[in-house]
């Protein structure tokens, strides 16, 4: 099931869209502010975000720009009008589509379905293979020796980044910036170390003598095995 984050401060509109999304079989996370949206993005797996431009604690354009620094999350803007400047601004910032208020829920659903379908087709069944670890990128599923590993959201993000940059030394600052900057106030170096330790316990045969995730003293970590991206 695909998960959608709706960021809309109008209670009535938020409720109506959420109801429609739920009825169509999507998982729905609802937020009425940028602060609420950040907490959801940090703690949950989201495939697409519907983002209002005008929010009580900030500008949707600025929020989109912040997200685009580290994420290719699908984004549909809700704009108060269909003026060309708003549409161009949203698309230039990295939005995947837009819809002007007032709008038909059927049109919104059509845009959502098309984006998710296109994204799935583009990604194919891509996977990253390293030793006995297989990371299925689309499904965010990880197998070790053919058996699925049950990882937390943070562990999945961390594993994907390390495997995607195999052979490269990754500093703790890079991990903080690339993985946790959406809500960095809740993350510190100690949390990174805890996530690394827990991830090792799941992917390594001998966590005390790791084959995959190795420390680089005073700098950070490295995924030491080669990876093949298919």
N, C-alpha and C positions, 0 to 999 in steps of 0.2 A: 504494500500500500504506500502510495506517495503522500508525503506530508507537506502541507502548505501553511505558511505563516501569513496571516492577514494583519496588517498594521493600518488601522483606520480608527480615528477617535470619535466619529459619529456612531453613537451606540446603536441606533436603529439600523443604519447601513451595515455596521459590523455584524449585528445579529442576523440580518437577512442573508448576507453573503456567506457567513459561517454555516447557516442552516443549509443553504444550497450546496456548499462544498461537501458537507457531511452526507447529505442525501445522495450525492454523486459518488460516494465511496472514498473520499479523500480523508486523511487524517488532518485535523484542523487545529492550529495554534492561533490564538487571538491576542492581539495587543492593541492598546490605544495610545501608546507613546513610544518614542524611540528607546527610552530606558527599559520598558517592558520587553520590547523586541530584542534588545541586546541580550537580555537574560535568557530568553527562549533560544536564540541562536547559539548561545554558549552551551546550553544544557541539552538541546534536542537536535535530532537529525531533521533537517528541512531541505526539501527539494526545490521549492519555489516560494517566492515572497511577493505578495500583493502589497504595494507600498503607496500610501497616500502622500502627496507632496506637502500639504500643510498639516503639521502636527503640533500639539501644545508645547512640546519641549524641544522643538527644532525643525529643521527643514529636511524633507525627504530626499532632496537632491544631494545635500551634504552627507546624509546617511548612506546613500547609494555609493557615493564617491569613496567613503571610508571602507565600505564592504569590498569594493572592487580592488582595493590594494592587495587583498589576500584571498579573495574568493570569486569563483565563477558561478555562484548561486543565481538561478534564474530569477529575474525581477520584472514585474509588471507594475508600471506606475498608474496610480489613479490621479488624474488631474482635474482641477475645478473647472477648467475650460479647455477648449481645443485650439487655443492660440498657438501659432506655429513656433514661437519662441520657447514655450514650455515643452512642446513635443521634441524639438531639436535639442534642447538642454538635457532632457531626460535620456535620450538616445546617445548623445555624445558622452554622457557620464557612464554609459555601460548598461543601461536598461535594455531588456530584450523586447519589450513591447509597452504600449500605453493604452489607456482607455479613458475617455473624457466623461465626466459626470454631466447630466444623468446618463445612465447606460442600461442596457439590457443584460440581465444575468445570463441569458443564453449566449450572448456575444462574449461575455467574460469567460464563460465556461469553454467556449470554442477556442479562445486564445490560449487558455491554460492547457487544454488538451493538446493543441497543436505544438506548443513549446515543449511540453514534456515528451511527446512522441518524437519530435525532432531531436531533442537532446539524447533520448535513448538510442535512436538510430545512429546518431553521430558517434556515440560511445561504443556501440557494438557490445561484444562480450569481452572487452579488454581486461587484461589481468597482468599482474606483476608476479614473476616467479623467482624465488631465491632459495636454493637448496630444497628443503622439504616444505617451504612456506609458499602458499599461493594466495595472492590478494586479488579478489574479484572487485574491480574498481566500481562498476555500476551498482552492484548490490552491497558494496562495502562489507563483503563477507571474506573471512580469512580461514583457510584450511591449513592444518599442519599434519603431514602424513595422511592426508585424506579425511581427517576429522576436523569439524568446525570448531574454531576457537570462539569463545564468548567474551568479547571485549567491550569495555565501556566506550562511550562516544570519544572521550579524550584519548583513550588508548588507540582507537582506530585512526584518529587524526594524526597522532604521533607516529604510528606505524607507517601510514601512507606517506608521510613526509620523509621519514628516514629511508624507506625503501625507494622512494622516488628520487632520492639524492644519494644513492649507494656509492660508497667509496669516497664521499666528501665529508670532511669534518664539519659538524654542525654545532655551533656555539649555543649556550643556554639562551643568550640574548636573541639569537635567530629564532629559536623555538618559541620564545615568549612573543616575539613580533609576528611571526608567520602563523602561529596556531592559536594564540590566545589574545591577540590585540583587540578583538571586538569588545571584550570586557576585561581588560588586563588588570583592573584594580583587584580582582579576586585571585590572581595568580602570582606566585613568586617562584624563585629558583627551587625552593624546597619542594613545592608542588610538582615541578618538572621532575625532580629526582624521584619522588614517590611514584609518579606515573611510569618512569623508566623502569623502576624496580618491579612494579606490578606487571608491566609488559614483558619484561625478561622472564618472569615466573611462568608466563603462558607460552612464549615462543621458543625459549631455550630448553634444551635437554638438561643442561646443568647451569642454572642461573649464576652460580658462583664462578663459573668458568665459561663465560658467554662466547658463542660462536658468531652471533649476528650483531648484537648491540654492544659495542665496546666503548669504554671510557677513553677519552683523550685527556690526560691529566692537565688540569688547569684551564682547559678550553671548553670541552663539551663531549659530544658523542659521535660515533660513526657506525653506519651499517656496513660491516666489514665484508660481507659476502656479495658477490656480483649479482645483479638483477637483470632479468630479461623481461622486457615489456612487449606483450603480444596483443 
